[in-house]
Amino acid sequence: MCGRFSLKASAEEVERFFGLVGLDDFPARYNIAPTQPILMVVADPQPEGSNRPDRCALLVRWGFLPSWAKEPAKLPLLFNARCETAASKNTFRAAMRYRRTLVPASGFYEWRREGKNKAQAYWVKPRYGGLIALAGLMETYLAPNGSEIDTGTILTTDANETLAPIHARMPVIIAPRDFERWLDCRGREPREVADLLKPADPGLLEAVPVSDRVNRVANAGPEIQEPVEERPRPARRLGRPGQMTLL
């Protein structure tokens, strides 16, 4: 899953990576959490003969609200969607067909658990620096009072070799060469981009142990990404429960 991430690149760096122009400056954000505004890159329909870029960026609420929701307060907070079922689930089907997005990120956080407890936090970032693009979906929710709110979710897939010892899921990461294809909701149906919904290459990311300061949303400074010594993993026992071993 992806329940926290960071975007600490400058507006200029985001523009270059995603092919945008005119992006307003924004502060570095080190601990972005659900319900907060996040940046999403979408395809911008072009009038014939236009010379403007074919992508634009929007601020949306991180937490997907389907357009048909009557009582959104009773819905779970949909900050992630499983890529394996997004095209078939009523909640995400329309967004998967018509409103695929990219979420600029410098990296994300994940937790290794022991039972129900968060035993160790990790800052998961590109091994060689720079930005990554998380696959997202967007929906504009029309409230009963007539107000509109843009909302979004991040797609997840099975963890790759780097993340599997930490967590079973990870966000889908779209490579720059595939940006145009992923965002082309007019010309490409979900089945035509399904091959992009896969774990990231093992060499793309590294997981750095960090302190549990990241657990609190109020801790939002660069210090939460400082490396710490990894907590020991519990010893694995051999044999059936209650059975003696020779080790």
N, C-alpha and C positions, 0 to 999 in steps of 0.2 A: 504494500500500500504506500501511499504518499500523503502523510498528514502534516508535514512541515517542509518548507523549502526556503531558499534564499535567493535573492537577486541583488548582487552588490556591484554589478557592472554599471558603467555610465550609460546615459542615453545614447551617446555617440556609438558606443560599442554594440548596444542592442540594435541600433539602426543599421550598422554595417553587417551584422550577423544575419539579420532577418530581411534586409532589403527594404528598409523603411526610410521615410524622410519626415522632418518636422516634429519629431518626438520631443515633448516637453521634458526638461530636466526633472529628475526625481532623486530622492535620497537613497543611499544603500539600505537594503532591508535584509536583516540577518535571521529573522525568525518569523516567517510568514505563516499564518495559521488560518484554518477554515473560518468563514464568515468575513474575513478581511478582503479588501479589494486586491485583485491581482491583474496583471497585464496579460492580455490575450491578443495574439496576432491572427487576423482573419483576412480572407480574400476580399478585395475591394472591387466590386463590379465596375468595369470601365466603359464609359460612353465611347462610341465609335470615334476614332481620331484623337482620343485623349493621350496625353504624354505623362500623366501622373503615375506614380507607382501603383502596382496592382495589389498591394497589401497595406493594411492599416492596423493600428493597435487600439484596443479598447480597454477600459477598466471595467471589470465585472466582479460581482460578489462570488467568492469561492464557496460554493455550496449550491448545487444544481436544483432548480425548481422547475418541474415540468409545467408546461403551459396549461394543462388540464387540472392542476391541483386546486381543489376548493378550499382546503384548510392546510396551508403549508406548514403551520406551526406543529401539526401532528405528524409530519413526514420526518424520517431520519435525515440527518445532515449528509447529503450526497456529495461529498467532496472527492470521492473516487468512484469510478465505474469499471467493472471488469470488461476488458476488451473482447473476451471470448463471447460475451452475451449482449454487448451494447447494441448491436444491429438488430437484434430480435426482441429485446425488452421494450415494452410499451413506453417506459419512462424515457429511454434514450434513443429510440428508433429514429425519430424525426431529426434529432440533432446529429446523429451519426450520418444521416443522409445529406443534410443541408447546412449544418453549422459546425464543421470540424475546425479546430483551432490549434495554434501552437502557443505554449506557455514558456516565455523566456525564464531561464533559471541558471544560477551559478552552481547549483547543486541542491541536494535535499538531505533530510535527516531520516534515519531509521533506527529502530531499537531492537536489540537482541533481548528476548524475554526468557525468564526462568519462571515457569508457571504463569501466573497472571501479573507478575512484577516485571517492570522494565529494568533489566539488569545492567545494560550498557547502551549508551547512545553513540551513534556514529554520524559523522559529517561525510556524506557521499558526494564526491565531486569529480569533475573530469581530471583524469590522471595528469594531463599536460596543460591544465588551466583552460580558461575561456568559458564559453557559454554552452548550454545544452538546450534543446527544444523539447519540452514535454508535450505529448499528444493530449489535446483537450477537446471538450465539447461545450457548446454554449446554447443557452436558451433564454429568450426574453419573456419574463413572467409578467402578465397583466393582472394586477391586483383588482379586487372588487371595487375599489375607489377610483379606478381608472389610471393609477400610476403604473409605470413600467420600471422593471429592474432587470438588468442583464446579469445572468448567473452562469456559472460554469463548473465543470468537474474535470478531473485529470484521470486519464485511462491508465489502468494497470495491467500487468501481465506476469507470467511466472518469473521468478528471480533468475538471474544468470549465475555463473560460477562464482563471481565476486560477492554477490549479495545472498546467495542461498544459505551460507552458514549463519546469517543474521536474521533473515526473514524470507518467507515463501513467495512474496510478491514484490514487484518494483514498478515504477512508472514506465510507460512506453516512451521511448526516446526516438524522435524522428531526426534522421541525418539531414544536413543541409541539401544534399542532392535530391532529397525526396520532398522538400517543402512544397514545391509547386503541385506535385501530384496529390499530396495529402490535403492541401487547401482547396483543390479544385472540386468543389461540391456540385458545380453545375454539370461538369463533363464526366465525373467519375463517381460511380455508386460505391457503397461500402465494400462490396465484394471485390472491387478493382483496386482497393488499397489494403485489403486484409493481410497481404504479405508484409506490410510494414508493422503490424501489431505483433511484435516479437521481443524477446529479451535483448538488451543491448550486448554488443560484442564484449567479451570478458575483459579486454584490454582498455576499454574506454574509461572506466571509473575506478576509483580507489576509495576505500572506506576507512576513515580516520576516527579512532576512538576520541570522544569528547566527553566533557563532564555532564552531569545531570542538570546543569543550569539551563540547558535548552528545553527541559521539560516544562518550564514556566514561560508562557507567552510574554509575560512582562519583561523577561530578560531578552533584550533585542539588540545587543551590541556585539561587536566583532569578537569579544572575549569568549563567546559561547562556541566558537569554532577552533579554539586553541586545543592542540592535541594533548591527551592525557594518557597515562599508562592504562592499558586495557585490563579490565577486571577479569580474573581467572574464570574460565568456563568450567561448569560442573563436570566432574569425572563421569565418564560413561561406564555403566555397569554391564557386565556380560551375564548372559543366562537369564532365566525367568525370574520374576520377582520372588524374593524369598529363597532363591537357590544359592548355595555357596559356590564360590569360584576359587580358582587357584591363583588369581592375580590380586 
